[in-house]
């Protein structure tokens, strides 16, 4: 694993994509920063992080995805890798809020943003961005955000967690190739609000009740409606109300 440490950067994802476009980059190369000026989440949402307090990282993953319809498989592996590492620190009530927020109880402690590039020869290279709230205490105007320090009333070693997450990712990718069904099953069990009646809002701002039953192979959220039918939703088509 090659580790590139930066002080401040616009975006670790953009930095890693930039160097991988110009030169051959070793698989599992990691870029980390103390502060990120233009961090982003899903659908361009801004990711704010107090300088020096949290884990901000991007890791390059190649030789895993070979078909564009399989891209969500990497979300599954990365989400579970993060959850497994945090479980070793006894972080309580961990779950994955579809598509890739990391939760402890009802609080968001992390977010994942995966960006895929298809090369001229058809190979797919992925840059996996992870923001994980570690030692930040104050979350102004973010009532649903929390951190490991707040939850456990203790400080944590960011770099130790980084190395463990990358090691777990390196371990799980070959395991996925051997037993994808088992890893998908583990992912489904960790879904936030799985099999719990929950309120949602659709793209027309219509509220409805439903039950999350899982995620499709291409990453759509499966929700059982009140008439017992099951609908599948893309990211922009549904929002959980909780």
N, C-alpha and C positions, 0 to 999 in steps of 0.2 A: 504493500500500500504506500503510495506517495502522498505526502501531506504538504499542502501549500497553505501557509498561515499569512493572513492579511490583517491589517489593523482596521481600516475602513474601506468599504467598496460599495459601489452602487448596488450590485447584486452578485452573489456568489454563483448563481446559476448562469448569469450572463457572462461572467468572467470565465467560467469553465467551458461554456459553449464556445466562447471566442478562441481560447487556446486550442480546443479540440478541432476547430475548423481550420486552423493554421498548421497544425503538426499532429503527429501520432501521439496519442496520450494513453498511458498505461491504464488498463482496466482497474477500477476501484481507486483511481486518483481522487483525492479529497481536497476541496478548497474550503477553508473556514475563515471567518472574520469576526472581529470583536464588535463591529457595528456595520449595519447595512443601510445605506441611504435610500435605496429604492427597492426594498424587499417587497415581494408580491406573493399573493396567494391565488386561490382559484378565481377565474374570471377577472383577473387584474386587481383584485382587492389588495389594499396596502397591508403589509405586515410590519407592525411597529415593535421594536425591541430596544430595551434600555442597554446602552453600550456596556460591553464587558460582562453582562449578567447571564446571558443566555447562549445556547448552542445554535449557531448559524452555520450551516454546512451544505455543501453540494458534493455529490459523488458521481463519478462517471461509471455507467454500467454498459458494457458491450457484450456481445456473444450470448445474449439471453433471449431477446425478442427477434423473431424472424418473419413474422406476419403482422401487418398493421392491425388486424382484428384481435390480436392477442395482447395489445398494449396494456390492458387493465391487469394482466397477470402480474406485472411488476408492482402496481399499486398494492396488490394483495401481499406480495412477499415483503415489500418495504414496511407496510403498516404492521404486519405481524412481527417483523424483526424488531421494530421500535417497541411494540407492546411487550415482547418477550424480555428485552433488556430491562425495561422499566419494572416488570414484575420481579426481577431479581433484586430490585431496590425496595420492594414491598410498597410500591405506589398503589393505593387502593382503587378499586372499582374502575379498572381500565377498560376502555372500549374504543371502537373506531366509528366515528360519525361519518357516514357516507358523504363524499367519496373518500376522504382521507384526512379528517381531523382526528387528533388524538385527544381523548377525553379521560378525565378522572372524575367519576360521578357525573355531575351536570356541568363541569367546568372544562373549558378548552385549554389544554396545556401545550399543544403542538399542532403543526400543520405541515403537510407534504405537498410539494408541487413537482410533478414529473413532466419534463419536456423531452419529446422524442424527435430525432432527426433521421430522415431516411437518406442514406448516402447514394451516390450515383450507381453503385453496384447492387443496390437493393438492401444492404445491411442497415439495421436500425441501431442507433446509438442513443442512449438515454442519459439525461442529466437529472439526478434525483436531488431536489432541494428539500431540506428539512429545517424548520424552525422549532426549537423546543425550549419552552420557558423553564429555566433551571433555578436561578437565584434571584430573579426579579421579584420584588415585594409589592410595589405599587402598580396598579393597572387603571390609570385614570380614564374614565368614560368607557371602560371595557368590563361591564359587570359579569360577563360570563367567562372571563379569562382568569387563569390561575397559574401557579408554577409548582415545581417540586418542593421548593423551599417553603412556600405558603402551606402546602398540603401536609408536609412532614415536619414543619418547624425545624428545619435543618438545612445547612448548606451542602452543596454537592460539587464534585469535581467534574467540570464540563468535558475536559479532554478525556478523562477515563470513560465517560459515557459515550463520547464520539467513537473511541477505539472499539468499544464493545458493540456499538450499533453496526459499524462497518464489518467487524468480525462475524457478527450474526448474519449479516446480509451475504457475506461470502460463503457462509455455511449453508444458508437456506436456498440459494439459487440452484446448486446441484441437487439438493433434496427435492426441490420443486419439479425438476426434470424427471426425477424418479417416481414421485408420488404427488402429482398435482391435485388429485381429488381430496387427499387428506388435508393438504394445506388450505384449499378452498373451504373445506368443512370447518377448519379452525378459524378462518377469517369470518365466516358466517356467524359462528357462535359469539364472536367478539363484536358484532355490529351493535352500535348504540341503538337502544329501543327495539331490538329485535323481538318480534312476537308480542309487543306491547301496544295496545290501542293508543294512537298518537294523532295529534292534529297536524294537518299540512295545509299549504296554500299552493295553488297551481299557478301557471304562467298568466292566467287571467285574473289573479288575485281572488279566486274563489276558494274558500276554506272547506276542508272536508276531513273526515276521520278515516283512518286506515291503519293497517298493521303491516309493518315491514316483515317480509318473509325471506328476503335474501337479495342477492345481486346477480344479475345475469352475467354470462361469460364475457360480454363486451362492456360490462361496467354499468349497466342500467339498474336503478333501484326498483325492486319488485315490491309493490304494495297491494295488499288484499283490501278491497273496498267493501263497503257495507252490504253490497249485494253478492258478496263472496267471489266476485271476479277479481283477477289479478292483473294490474296494469304495470307497465315498465316505463320508467321516467329517466330522461337525461338530466344532467346537472341543472340546466336552465329552466327545466319544466316543472320543478317542484321544490318547495322549501319546507323544512320541518319547523313547526311552531312548538316551542317547549320553554 
